[in-house]
């Protein structure tokens, strides 16, 4: 089964060579796609050097910083076109442990979406400021209550999809971009009645570089659940 790990990057020159090496060590048939937003720190140049070493590394360089969600959508389209069976979302900064990839690959055999969950077994987050931890934890509770999804970590970004899930979702119809993109992808997967499983992971704050979290990202995540619900109601009316 062909596996692709998609990693969006912006100014991740410090992390990207190490994360690529760590992922490739996990399993022989894993491929990596870096979707870089024209990082001024030379992230793309480092990836190009890695491509010279192995045909398992691929690169899409975009013209400008365009957001997390659109980067993943571009990666998903690439994965569908190239017929990858299992498609991962993963951060470049080692907040997601590459060793967990094998556990997620084992779980995806009997599921359609596997989520590396920070909150399925208590709170498994290391080195986050208390304010950010509280915000993330209660945002997850908020999303769970409003949408009805039985997912403990709907905003988590370490995930593995079967290709058929992504083929079913209209990727050009995605309405969110920041971390709320994770909520929307979970919601659309759940609404289409695919089988979702959460497995516990330990999330560790980034080793180096700067966090991409902002107030705008948080606000988008808060309001996206209502946009999705209104969109669903509107579509139901159209169907009638």
Secondary structure as a PSIPRED ss2 file (coil, helix, strand):
# PSIPRED VFORMAT (PSIPRED V4.0)

   1 X C   1.000  0.000  0.000
   2 X C   1.000  0.000  0.000
   3 X E   0.000  0.000  1.000
   4 X E   0.000  0.000  1.000
   5 X E   0.000  0.000  1.000
   6 X E   0.000  0.000  1.000
   7 X E   0.000  0.000  1.000
   8 X E   0.000  0.000  1.000
   9 X E   0.000  0.000  1.000
  10 X C   1.000  0.000  0.000
  11 X C   1.000  0.000  0.000
  12 X C   1.000  0.000  0.000
  13 X H   0.000  1.000  0.000
  14 X H   0.000  1.000  0.000
  15 X H   0.000  1.000  0.000
  16 X H   0.000  1.000  0.000
  17 X H   0.000  1.000  0.000
  18 X H   0.000  1.000  0.000
  19 X H   0.000  1.000  0.000
  20 X H   0.000  1.000  0.000
  21 X H   0.000  1.000  0.000
  22 X H   0.000  1.000  0.000
  23 X H   0.000  1.000  0.000
  24 X H   0.000  1.000  0.000
  25 X C   1.000  0.000  0.000
  26 X C   1.000  0.000  0.000
  27 X C   1.000  0.000  0.000
  28 X C   1.000  0.000  0.000
  29 X C   1.000  0.000  0.000
  30 X E   0.000  0.000  1.000
  31 X E   0.000  0.000  1.000
  32 X E   0.000  0.000  1.000
  33 X E   0.000  0.000  1.000
  34 X E   0.000  0.000  1.000
  35 X E   0.000  0.000  1.000
  36 X E   0.000  0.000  1.000
  37 X C   1.000  0.000  0.000
  38 X C   1.000  0.000  0.000
  39 X C   1.000  0.000  0.000
  40 X C   1.000  0.000  0.000
  41 X C   1.000  0.000  0.000
  42 X C   1.000  0.000  0.000
  43 X H   0.000  1.000  0.000
  44 X H   0.000  1.000  0.000
  45 X H   0.000  1.000  0.000
  46 X H   0.000  1.000  0.000
  47 X H   0.000  1.000  0.000
  48 X H   0.000  1.000  0.000
  49 X H   0.000  1.000  0.000
  50 X H   0.000  1.000  0.000
  51 X H   0.000  1.000  0.000
  52 X H   0.000  1.000  0.000
  53 X H   0.000  1.000  0.000
  54 X C   1.000  0.000  0.000
  55 X C   1.000  0.000  0.000
  56 X C   1.000  0.000  0.000
  57 X E   0.000  0.000  1.000
  58 X E   0.000  0.000  1.000
  59 X E   0.000  0.000  1.000
  60 X E   0.000  0.000  1.000
  61 X E   0.000  0.000  1.000
  62 X C   1.000  0.000  0.000
  63 X C   1.000  0.000  0.000
  64 X C   1.000  0.000  0.000
  65 X C   1.000  0.000  0.000
  66 X C   1.000  0.000  0.000
  67 X C   1.000  0.000  0.000
  68 X H   0.000  1.000  0.000
  69 X H   0.000  1.000  0.000
  70 X H   0.000  1.000  0.000
  71 X H   0.000  1.000  0.000
  72 X H   0.000  1.000  0.000
  73 X H   0.000  1.000  0.000
  74 X H   0.000  1.000  0.000
  75 X H   0.000  1.000  0.000
  76 X H   0.000  1.000  0.000
  77 X H   0.000  1.000  0.000
  78 X H   0.000  1.000  0.000
  79 X H   0.000  1.000  0.000
  80 X H   0.000  1.000  0.000
  81 X H   0.000  1.000  0.000
  82 X C   1.000  0.000  0.000
  83 X C   1.000  0.000  0.000
  84 X C   1.000  0.000  0.000
  85 X C   1.000  0.000  0.000
  86 X E   0.000  0.000  1.000
  87 X E   0.000  0.000  1.000
  88 X E   0.000  0.000  1.000
  89 X E   0.000  0.000  1.000
  90 X C   1.000  0.000  0.000
  91 X C   1.000  0.000  0.000
  92 X C   1.000  0.000  0.000
  93 X C   1.000  0.000  0.000
  94 X C   1.000  0.000  0.000
  95 X C   1.000  0.000  0.000
  96 X C   1.000  0.000  0.000
  97 X C   1.000  0.000  0.000
  98 X C   1.000  0.000  0.000
  99 X C   1.000  0.000  0.000
 100 X H   0.000  1.000  0.000
 101 X H   0.000  1.000  0.000
 102 X H   0.000  1.000  0.000
 103 X H   0.000  1.000  0.000
 104 X H   0.000  1.000  0.000
 105 X H   0.000  1.000  0.000
 106 X H   0.000  1.000  0.000
 107 X H   0.000  1.000  0.000
 108 X H   0.000  1.000  0.000
 109 X C   1.000  0.000  0.000
 110 X C   1.000  0.000  0.000
 111 X C   1.000  0.000  0.000
 112 X C   1.000  0.000  0.000
 113 X E   0.000  0.000  1.000
 114 X E   0.000  0.000  1.000
 115 X E   0.000  0.000  1.000
 116 X E   0.000  0.000  1.000
 117 X E   0.000  0.000  1.000
 118 X C   1.000  0.000  0.000
 119 X C   1.000  0.000  0.000
 120 X C   1.000  0.000  0.000
 121 X C   1.000  0.000  0.000
 122 X C   1.000  0.000  0.000
 123 X C   1.000  0.000  0.000
 124 X C   1.000  0.000  0.000
 125 X E   0.000  0.000  1.000
 126 X E   0.000  0.000  1.000
 127 X C   1.000  0.000  0.000
 128 X C   1.000  0.000  0.000
 129 X C   1.000  0.000  0.000
 130 X H   0.000  1.000  0.000
 131 X H   0.000  1.000  0.000
 132 X H   0.000  1.000  0.000
 133 X H   0.000  1.000  0.000
 134 X H   0.000  1.000  0.000
 135 X H   0.000  1.000  0.000
 136 X H   0.000  1.000  0.000
 137 X H   0.000  1.000  0.000
 138 X H   0.000  1.000  0.000
 139 X H   0.000  1.000  0.000
 140 X H   0.000  1.000  0.000
 141 X H   0.000  1.000  0.000
 142 X H   0.000  1.000  0.000
 143 X H   0.000  1.000  0.000
 144 X H   0.000  1.000  0.000
 145 X H   0.000  1.000  0.000
 146 X H   0.000  1.000  0.000
 147 X H   0.000  1.000  0.000
 148 X C   1.000  0.000  0.000
 149 X C   1.000  0.000  0.000
 150 X C   1.000  0.000  0.000
 151 X C   1.000  0.000  0.000
 152 X C   1.000  0.000  0.000
 153 X C   1.000  0.000  0.000
 154 X C   1.000  0.000  0.000
 155 X C   1.000  0.000  0.000
 156 X C   1.000  0.000  0.000
 157 X C   1.000  0.000  0.000
 158 X C   1.000  0.000  0.000
 159 X E   0.000  0.000  1.000
 160 X E   0.000  0.000  1.000
 161 X E   0.000  0.000  1.000
 162 X E   0.000  0.000  1.000
 163 X H   0.000  1.000  0.000
 164 X H   0.000  1.000  0.000
 165 X H   0.000  1.000  0.000
 166 X H   0.000  1.000  0.000
 167 X H   0.000  1.000  0.000
 168 X H   0.000  1.000  0.000
 169 X C   1.000  0.000  0.000
 170 X C   1.000  0.000  0.000
 171 X H   0.000  1.000  0.000
 172 X H   0.000  1.000  0.000
 173 X H   0.000  1.000  0.000
 174 X C   1.000  0.000  0.000
 175 X C   1.000  0.000  0.000
 176 X C   1.000  0.000  0.000
 177 X C   1.000  0.000  0.000
 178 X C   1.000  0.000  0.000
 179 X C   1.000  0.000  0.000
 180 X H   0.000  1.000  0.000
 181 X H   0.000  1.000  0.000
 182 X H   0.000  1.000  0.000
 183 X H   0.000  1.000  0.000
 184 X H   0.000  1.000  0.000
 185 X H   0.000  1.000  0.000
 186 X H   0.000  1.000  0.000
 187 X H   0.000  1.000  0.000
 188 X H   0.000  1.000  0.000
 189 X H   0.000  1.000  0.000
 190 X H   0.000  1.000  0.000
 191 X H   0.000  1.000  0.000
 192 X C   1.000  0.000  0.000
 193 X C   1.000  0.000  0.000
 194 X C   1.000  0.000  0.000
 195 X C   1.000  0.000  0.000
 196 X E   0.000  0.000  1.000
 197 X E   0.000  0.000  1.000
 198 X E   0.000  0.000  1.000
 199 X E   0.000  0.000  1.000
 200 X E   0.000  0.000  1.000
 201 X C   1.000  0.000  0.000
 202 X C   1.000  0.000  0.000
 203 X E   0.000  0.000  1.000
 204 X E   0.000  0.000  1.000
 205 X C   1.000  0.000  0.000
 206 X C   1.000  0.000  0.000
 207 X C   1.000  0.000  0.000
 208 X C   1.000  0.000  0.000
 209 X C   1.000  0.000  0.000
 210 X C   1.000  0.000  0.000
 211 X C   1.000  0.000  0.000
 212 X C   1.000  0.000  0.000
 213 X C   1.000  0.000  0.000
 214 X C   1.000  0.000  0.000
 215 X H   0.000  1.000  0.000
 216 X H   0.000  1.000  0.000
 217 X H   0.000  1.000  0.000
 218 X H   0.000  1.000  0.000
 219 X H   0.000  1.000  0.000
 220 X H   0.000  1.000  0.000
 221 X H   0.000  1.000  0.000
 222 X H   0.000  1.000  0.000
 223 X H   0.000  1.000  0.000
 224 X H   0.000  1.000  0.000
 225 X H   0.000  1.000  0.000
 226 X H   0.000  1.000  0.000
 227 X H   0.000  1.000  0.000
 228 X H   0.000  1.000  0.000
 229 X H   0.000  1.000  0.000
 230 X H   0.000  1.000  0.000
 231 X H   0.000  1.000  0.000
 232 X H   0.000  1.000  0.000
 233 X H   0.000  1.000  0.000
 234 X H   0.000  1.000  0.000
 235 X H   0.000  1.000  0.000
 236 X H   0.000  1.000  0.000
 237 X H   0.000  1.000  0.000
 238 X H   0.000  1.000  0.000
 239 X H   0.000  1.000  0.000
 240 X C   1.000  0.000  0.000
